[in-house]
């Protein structure tokens, strides 16, 4: 059963580059994460245990700032902007403005055969649907299955839209 993996994130080892705030504040839904120098955001997510990553959810408060291209890399050393531009991702996702939902998150299903044993994830947002200089997120969550222990939660914990 797919669960929300937010509790599995090792916050001290995780982070974001080119973001206006910390990953912890974004996950806590305290603030809006805005890209600072351009439209790109680079997240490194380290999990406390090996997980099977099935999906992730994102939301942007405005349509124009909603991500359009997302590249995912797993189980790598920390990557920088040059690395993610040069290396082949495990999965690349292209979103249109039709994927944006005003009042809730957009759930993005991943290829489960490619995200079976994930220790860490690099998530690179390289553009937004409005082709503007600032990408914004007010929600980033991951859904999957923990591998080292059983976690019991309700299905609504990952599919819910409450903030």
TAMOJO-V341087 format. One record per residue. N is the residue number from 1. RES is the residue in one small letter. SS is DSSP state (H for helix, E for strand, C for the rest). PSI is psi in radians with two decimals (NA if undefined). NEAR is the number of other ideal C-beta (glycine too) atoms within 10 Angstrom. Layout:
[[N/RES/SS/PSI/NEAR] [N/RES/SS/PSI/NEAR]]
This chain:
[[1/x/C/2.34/10] [2/x/C/2.31/17] [3/x/E/2.85/22] [4/x/E/2.18/19] [5/x/C/0.19/27] [6/x/H/-0.69/15] [7/x/H/-0.27/11] [8/x/H/-0.11/22] [9/x/E/2.29/21] [10/x/C/1.61/13] [11/x/H/-0.71/15] [12/x/H/-0.45/8] [13/x/H/-0.07/13] [14/x/C/2.84/18] [15/x/E/-3.00/16] [16/x/E/2.51/23] [17/x/E/2.49/18] [18/x/C/0.40/18] [19/x/E/2.65/21] [20/x/C/-0.18/16] [21/x/C/-3.06/14] [22/x/C/2.76/16] [23/x/H/-0.69/18] [24/x/H/-0.72/14] [25/x/H/-0.63/15] [26/x/H/-0.82/22] [27/x/H/-0.62/19] [28/x/C/-0.11/11] [29/x/C/0.57/14] [30/x/C/-0.55/11] [31/x/C/3.03/13] [32/x/C/2.21/18] [33/x/E/2.16/25] [34/x/E/2.43/17] [35/x/E/2.57/24] [36/x/C/-0.93/14] [37/x/C/-0.51/9] [38/x/C/-2.82/14] [39/x/C/-0.02/21] [40/x/C/2.58/21] [41/x/E/2.43/26] [42/x/E/1.92/22] [43/x/E/2.43/22] [44/x/E/2.09/20] [45/x/E/2.10/26] [46/x/E/2.22/17] [47/x/E/2.58/22] [48/x/E/-0.50/16] [49/x/E/2.96/14] [50/x/E/2.34/15] [51/x/E/2.77/27] [52/x/E/1.93/17] [53/x/E/2.14/26] [54/x/E/-0.52/19] [55/x/E/2.96/18] [56/x/E/2.78/26] [57/x/E/2.44/19] [58/x/E/2.75/22] [59/x/E/2.47/22] [60/x/C/2.42/24] [61/x/C/-0.38/13] [62/x/C/2.48/15] [63/x/H/-0.76/15] [64/x/H/-0.46/15] [65/x/H/0.13/22] [66/x/C/2.35/24] [67/x/E/2.47/28] [68/x/E/-0.55/20] [69/x/E/2.18/16] [70/x/E/2.22/21] [71/x/E/2.37/20] [72/x/E/2.30/23] [73/x/E/2.50/19] [74/x/E/2.68/18] [75/x/C/0.78/13] [76/x/C/2.89/15] [77/x/C/2.88/8] [78/x/C/2.27/13] [79/x/C/2.57/19] [80/x/C/-3.07/10] [81/x/H/-0.64/14] [82/x/H/-0.74/8] [83/x/H/-0.81/15] [84/x/H/-0.37/21] [85/x/H/-0.53/12] [86/x/H/-0.62/8] [87/x/C/2.72/14] [88/x/C/2.23/7] [89/x/C/2.82/16] [90/x/C/-0.67/19] [91/x/E/2.44/15] [92/x/E/2.34/12] [93/x/E/2.29/18] [94/x/E/2.20/10] [95/x/C/2.55/19] [96/x/C/3.01/9] [97/x/H/-0.35/12] [98/x/H/-0.35/8] [99/x/H/-0.33/17] [100/x/C/2.36/21] [101/x/C/2.19/15] [102/x/C/-0.77/9] [103/x/C/0.40/6] [104/x/C/3.05/14] [105/x/C/2.77/20] [106/x/E/2.12/16] [107/x/E/2.23/16] [108/x/E/2.01/17] [109/x/E/2.42/10] [110/x/C/2.79/20] [111/x/C/1.88/12] [112/x/C/-0.41/13] [113/x/C/-0.32/6] [114/x/C/-0.24/13] [115/x/C/0.76/22] [116/x/C/-0.80/15] [117/x/C/1.52/11] [118/x/E/2.14/25] [119/x/E/-0.68/15] [120/x/E/2.76/20] [121/x/E/2.33/24] [122/x/E/2.17/23] [123/x/E/2.02/22] [124/x/E/2.05/24] [125/x/E/2.03/27] [126/x/E/-0.06/19] [127/x/E/3.02/17] [128/x/E/2.86/27] [129/x/C/-0.39/20] [130/x/C/-0.03/18] [131/x/C/0.75/9] [132/x/C/2.99/15] [133/x/C/-0.07/12] [134/x/C/2.12/16] [135/x/C/2.47/26] [136/x/E/2.43/21] [137/x/E/2.42/23] [138/x/C/0.14/19] [139/x/E/2.32/20] [140/x/E/2.00/21] [141/x/E/2.72/21] [142/x/E/2.44/26] [143/x/E/2.46/24] [144/x/E/-2.73/23] [145/x/E/2.28/17] [146/x/E/2.54/17] [147/x/C/-0.53/16] [148/x/C/-0.25/11] [149/x/C/2.79/8] [150/x/C/2.31/9] [151/x/C/2.25/16] [152/x/C/2.01/6] [153/x/C/2.92/12] [154/x/C/2.65/11] [155/x/C/-0.60/11] [156/x/H/-0.32/10] [157/x/H/-0.48/15] [158/x/H/-0.53/23] [159/x/H/-0.21/15] [160/x/C/2.73/14] [161/x/C/0.11/12] [162/x/C/2.57/7] [163/x/C/NA/9]]
